[in-house]
């Protein structure tokens, strides 16, 4: 007959190990950021106008555990190919398609990162500026694992302001969707998603005369700045414990800078999104207690057996 005192320590260890394995399987972190800009129009009033039609650059990069790919494209309607982290395994078993903008979603059994960027249209007599960027990542592991991706687009153009000075104005609409989520009872995990739109104007010598980060109430290097912000467009969401934070907003924006001196200027519109998730599952305190108790009981049993053996001899 097997004694309970001999079975109990092993049982306690088994329970602790099983609980640890089950909890590690639950540990994952997930984040995405999706920024869609439409109806962008630059106007120069009181003399002057756009002299060089827009040019653009689009970049995307993604890494899983520090290894991945980077893509880029430049010229008219720049369109970076999808960037994917090395070793990514997607829930639907297929790599995201270029310009599909379809989220993969969180998963307790898949690790991945990917990003995509496109200049959809540029300003002309018949079209407005439109760009889209998306970054998404998910990770789950019982050791440190990370997923990071970032994508951006830059639209640039030259314009002049006639003698006597002029006013610069940029109107656009934007939709921003972000989520940072952790589903795990453990610590050592983080999830972050961010987005940013920035407008910079340089004079003919390269000096910055205008800089505005969308969502801010003011800017730098300008005499007067008037803004209309629907929501905090340049923003981020993050979590470091179990839970989720999300942002889903859309609206119109307008920024005006008065008193630009006569001259030639270069404008750059930058849109950027990124995600970063990290999972490091560690045993919960209750599991550590069970594990320690099992070890103590095993040590006690081995010591008692030695003593019993000596007495019997």
C-alpha positions as CSV (number, residue, x, y, z in Angstrom):
1,X,0.0,0.0,0.0
2,X,1.4,3.4,-1.0
3,X,1.6,5.8,1.9
4,X,-0.1,9.2,1.4
5,X,3.0,10.9,2.9
6,X,5.0,9.7,0.0
7,X,2.5,10.7,-2.7
8,X,1.6,14.1,-1.4
9,X,4.9,15.9,-2.1
10,X,4.9,14.7,-5.7
11,X,1.3,15.6,-6.2
12,X,1.9,19.1,-4.9
13,X,4.8,19.5,-7.4
14,X,2.7,18.1,-10.2
15,X,-0.1,20.6,-9.5
16,X,2.3,23.5,-9.4
17,X,4.0,22.5,-12.7
18,X,0.6,21.9,-14.4
19,X,-0.7,25.2,-13.2
20,X,2.4,27.0,-14.4
21,X,2.1,25.4,-17.8
22,X,-1.6,26.3,-18.1
23,X,-1.0,29.9,-17.0
24,X,1.9,30.3,-19.5
25,X,-0.4,29.3,-22.2
26,X,-2.7,32.1,-21.3
27,X,0.0,34.8,-21.5
28,X,-0.1,37.0,-24.5
29,X,0.1,40.6,-25.5
30,X,-1.5,42.3,-28.5
31,X,-1.5,45.7,-30.1
32,X,-2.4,47.5,-33.3
33,X,-2.6,51.0,-34.7
34,X,-4.4,52.0,-37.9
35,X,-4.3,55.6,-39.1
36,X,-6.3,56.7,-42.2
37,X,-5.9,60.3,-43.5
38,X,-8.3,61.6,-46.2
39,X,-9.3,64.9,-47.8
40,X,-5.9,66.6,-47.2
41,X,-5.6,70.0,-48.9
42,X,-2.9,72.7,-48.7
43,X,-3.8,76.2,-49.6
44,X,-1.7,79.4,-49.8
45,X,-3.7,82.6,-49.7
46,X,-2.8,86.2,-50.4
47,X,-0.4,85.4,-53.2
48,X,1.7,82.4,-54.1
49,X,0.9,78.7,-54.4
50,X,2.2,75.2,-54.9
51,X,5.1,75.2,-57.4
52,X,6.3,71.6,-57.2
53,X,3.8,68.8,-57.2
54,X,3.8,66.4,-54.2
55,X,6.3,63.6,-54.0
56,X,6.1,60.9,-51.4
57,X,7.9,58.2,-49.5
58,X,6.4,55.2,-47.8
59,X,8.2,52.8,-45.3
60,X,7.3,49.8,-43.2
61,X,9.3,47.7,-40.8
62,X,8.4,44.7,-38.6
63,X,10.4,42.5,-36.2
64,X,9.7,39.4,-34.1
65,X,12.2,38.8,-31.4
66,X,14.4,41.5,-33.0
67,X,14.5,40.0,-36.5
68,X,12.3,41.0,-39.5
69,X,12.0,42.9,-42.7
70,X,11.9,46.5,-43.9
71,X,10.3,47.8,-47.1
72,X,10.1,51.2,-48.7
73,X,9.0,53.0,-51.9
74,X,9.5,56.6,-53.1
75,X,8.1,58.7,-55.9
76,X,4.5,59.4,-56.9
77,X,2.0,57.5,-54.9
78,X,4.6,55.6,-52.9
79,X,3.5,52.3,-51.7
80,X,5.6,50.2,-49.3
81,X,5.1,46.5,-49.5
82,X,4.0,44.6,-46.3
83,X,6.8,44.1,-43.8
84,X,6.7,41.0,-41.7
85,X,8.7,39.9,-38.6
86,X,10.9,36.8,-39.1
87,X,9.1,33.6,-38.0
88,X,5.7,35.2,-37.8
89,X,2.8,32.7,-37.7
90,X,-0.6,34.3,-38.4
91,X,-3.9,33.0,-37.0
92,X,-5.4,32.5,-40.5
93,X,-2.1,30.8,-41.7
94,X,-1.6,33.5,-44.5
95,X,0.6,36.6,-44.6
96,X,-1.3,39.8,-44.8
97,X,-1.8,41.2,-48.3
98,X,-0.4,44.5,-49.4
99,X,-3.0,47.3,-48.8
100,X,-5.6,44.9,-47.4
101,X,-5.8,46.7,-44.0
102,X,-7.4,43.6,-42.4
103,X,-6.4,43.0,-38.8
104,X,-5.2,39.5,-37.8
105,X,-6.4,39.8,-34.2
106,X,-5.1,38.6,-30.9
107,X,-4.1,34.9,-30.3
108,X,-3.0,32.7,-27.5
109,X,-1.1,30.5,-30.0
110,X,0.5,32.7,-32.5
111,X,3.4,35.2,-32.6
112,X,3.7,37.7,-35.4
113,X,4.3,41.3,-36.4
114,X,3.5,43.2,-39.6
115,X,3.1,46.7,-41.0
116,X,2.0,48.3,-44.2
117,X,1.9,51.9,-45.6
118,X,0.5,53.6,-48.7
119,X,0.2,57.0,-50.2
120,X,-3.3,56.6,-51.7
121,X,-3.5,59.9,-53.4
122,X,-1.7,63.2,-53.6
123,X,-2.9,66.8,-54.0
124,X,-3.7,67.9,-57.5
125,X,-6.4,69.9,-59.3
126,X,-8.8,67.0,-58.9
127,X,-7.5,64.9,-55.9
128,X,-6.7,65.4,-52.3
129,X,-4.0,63.9,-50.0
130,X,-4.8,60.5,-48.6
131,X,-2.5,58.1,-46.7
132,X,-2.9,55.0,-44.6
133,X,-0.6,53.2,-42.2
134,X,-1.2,50.1,-40.1
135,X,1.0,48.1,-37.6
136,X,-0.1,45.0,-35.7
137,X,1.6,42.5,-33.4
138,X,1.0,39.6,-31.0
139,X,3.2,37.6,-28.8
140,X,2.9,34.7,-26.3
141,X,5.7,32.7,-24.7
142,X,7.0,31.3,-21.4
143,X,10.2,33.2,-22.0
144,X,10.8,36.8,-23.1
145,X,9.2,37.4,-26.5
146,X,8.6,40.7,-28.4
147,X,6.9,42.0,-31.5
148,X,7.6,45.4,-32.9
149,X,6.5,47.1,-36.1
150,X,6.4,50.7,-37.4
151,X,5.3,52.3,-40.6
152,X,5.2,55.8,-42.0
153,X,4.6,58.0,-45.0
154,X,6.0,61.4,-46.0
155,X,4.3,63.7,-48.5
156,X,6.4,66.7,-49.5
157,X,5.8,69.7,-51.8
158,X,7.3,73.1,-52.6
159,X,5.3,76.3,-52.5
160,X,5.9,80.0,-52.7
161,X,4.6,83.0,-50.8
162,X,4.3,86.2,-52.8
163,X,5.7,89.6,-51.7
164,X,3.8,91.0,-48.7
165,X,3.5,87.6,-47.0
166,X,0.8,85.0,-47.0
167,X,-1.2,82.4,-45.0
168,X,-0.6,78.7,-45.0
169,X,-3.6,76.4,-44.3
170,X,-3.9,72.6,-44.2
171,X,-7.3,70.8,-43.8
172,X,-7.7,67.1,-43.5
173,X,-9.8,64.3,-42.0
174,X,-8.5,61.3,-40.1
175,X,-9.7,58.1,-38.5
176,X,-7.5,56.5,-35.8
177,X,-8.1,53.0,-34.3
178,X,-5.7,51.6,-31.7
179,X,-5.8,48.8,-29.1
180,X,-3.3,47.6,-26.5
181,X,-4.4,44.4,-24.8
182,X,-2.9,41.9,-22.3
183,X,-4.7,38.6,-21.3
184,X,-2.5,37.1,-18.7
185,X,-2.4,36.8,-14.9
186,X,1.3,37.5,-14.9
187,X,3.6,40.5,-14.8
188,X,6.5,41.5,-17.0
189,X,4.2,42.1,-20.0
190,X,3.5,45.2,-21.9
191,X,1.5,46.3,-25.0
192,X,1.7,49.7,-26.7
193,X,0.2,51.3,-29.8
194,X,0.9,54.9,-31.0
195,X,0.2,57.2,-33.9
196,X,1.5,60.6,-35.0
197,X,0.9,63.2,-37.7
198,X,3.4,66.1,-38.1
199,X,3.7,69.0,-40.5
200,X,7.0,70.8,-41.0
201,X,7.7,73.8,-43.3
202,X,11.3,74.8,-44.1
203,X,12.5,77.9,-45.8
204,X,14.9,78.1,-48.7
205,X,17.9,77.8,-46.3
206,X,16.5,74.7,-44.6
207,X,15.4,76.4,-41.4
208,X,12.2,75.3,-39.8
209,X,9.6,78.1,-39.9
210,X,6.6,75.9,-39.0
211,X,6.2,72.7,-37.1
212,X,2.9,71.3,-35.8
213,X,2.1,67.9,-34.3
214,X,-1.6,67.1,-35.0
215,X,-3.7,67.3,-31.9
216,X,-1.6,69.9,-30.2
217,X,-3.0,73.3,-29.4
218,X,0.1,75.1,-30.6
219,X,3.2,74.7,-32.7
220,X,6.7,76.1,-32.9
221,X,8.5,78.5,-35.1
222,X,5.4,80.4,-36.3
223,X,4.1,83.9,-35.6
224,X,0.5,82.8,-35.2
225,X,-1.1,79.4,-35.2
226,X,-4.8,78.6,-35.4
227,X,-6.0,75.0,-35.0
228,X,-9.2,73.1,-35.0
229,X,-8.7,69.6,-33.4
230,X,-11.5,67.1,-33.3
231,X,-9.6,64.7,-31.0
232,X,-6.1,63.9,-29.8
233,X,-4.8,62.6,-33.1
234,X,-1.2,62.2,-32.0
235,X,-1.8,59.7,-29.2
236,X,-0.9,56.3,-27.7
237,X,-2.6,53.6,-25.7
238,X,-0.7,51.2,-23.4
239,X,-1.1,48.5,-20.7
240,X,1.4,46.7,-18.5
241,X,-1.0,44.5,-16.6
242,X,-4.0,42.4,-17.5
243,X,-6.6,44.6,-19.4
244,X,-7.0,46.6,-22.5
245,X,-7.0,50.2,-23.7
246,X,-8.5,51.3,-27.0
247,X,-9.0,54.5,-29.0
248,X,-11.5,54.7,-31.9
249,X,-12.0,58.2,-33.2
250,X,-12.5,60.1,-36.4
251,X,-12.9,63.8,-37.3
252,X,-11.7,66.9,-39.2
253,X,-8.6,68.9,-38.5
254,X,-7.4,72.3,-39.7
255,X,-4.3,74.3,-39.1
256,X,-3.4,77.8,-40.2
257,X,-0.2,79.8,-39.9
258,X,-0.4,83.5,-40.6
259,X,2.4,86.0,-41.6
260,X,4.6,83.7,-43.6
261,X,7.2,86.0,-45.3
262,X,7.6,86.1,-49.0
263,X,9.8,83.2,-50.3
264,X,10.1,79.6,-51.3
265,X,9.2,76.9,-48.8
266,X,9.3,73.1,-48.6
267,X,6.4,71.3,-46.8
268,X,6.6,67.7,-45.4
269,X,3.6,65.9,-44.0
270,X,4.6,62.8,-42.0
271,X,2.1,60.1,-40.8
272,X,3.5,57.4,-38.5
273,X,2.1,54.5,-36.5
274,X,3.8,51.8,-34.4
275,X,3.1,48.9,-32.1
276,X,5.2,47.1,-29.5
277,X,4.2,44.1,-27.5
278,X,6.3,42.0,-25.1
279,X,5.4,38.9,-23.1
280,X,7.3,37.3,-20.3
281,X,5.2,34.8,-18.5
282,X,6.4,34.1,-15.0
283,X,4.7,31.8,-12.4
284,X,2.1,33.5,-10.3
285,X,2.7,33.7,-6.5
286,X,0.3,30.9,-5.7
287,X,2.2,28.6,-8.1
288,X,5.5,29.5,-6.5
289,X,4.0,28.7,-3.1
290,X,2.9,25.3,-4.2
291,X,6.2,24.6,-5.9
292,X,8.1,25.6,-2.8
293,X,5.8,23.5,-0.5
294,X,6.4,20.5,-2.7
295,X,10.2,20.9,-2.5
296,X,10.1,21.3,1.3
297,X,8.0,18.2,1.7
298,X,10.2,16.2,-0.6
299,X,13.3,17.3,1.3
300,X,11.6,16.4,4.6
301,X,10.7,13.0,3.4
302,X,14.2,12.2,2.1
303,X,15.7,13.3,5.5
304,X,13.2,11.2,7.5
305,X,14.0,8.2,5.3
306,X,17.7,8.5,6.0
307,X,17.1,8.7,9.7
308,X,14.8,5.7,9.6
309,X,17.4,3.7,7.7
310,X,20.1,4.5,10.2
311,X,17.9,3.5,13.2
312,X,17.0,0.2,11.5
313,X,20.7,-0.6,11.0
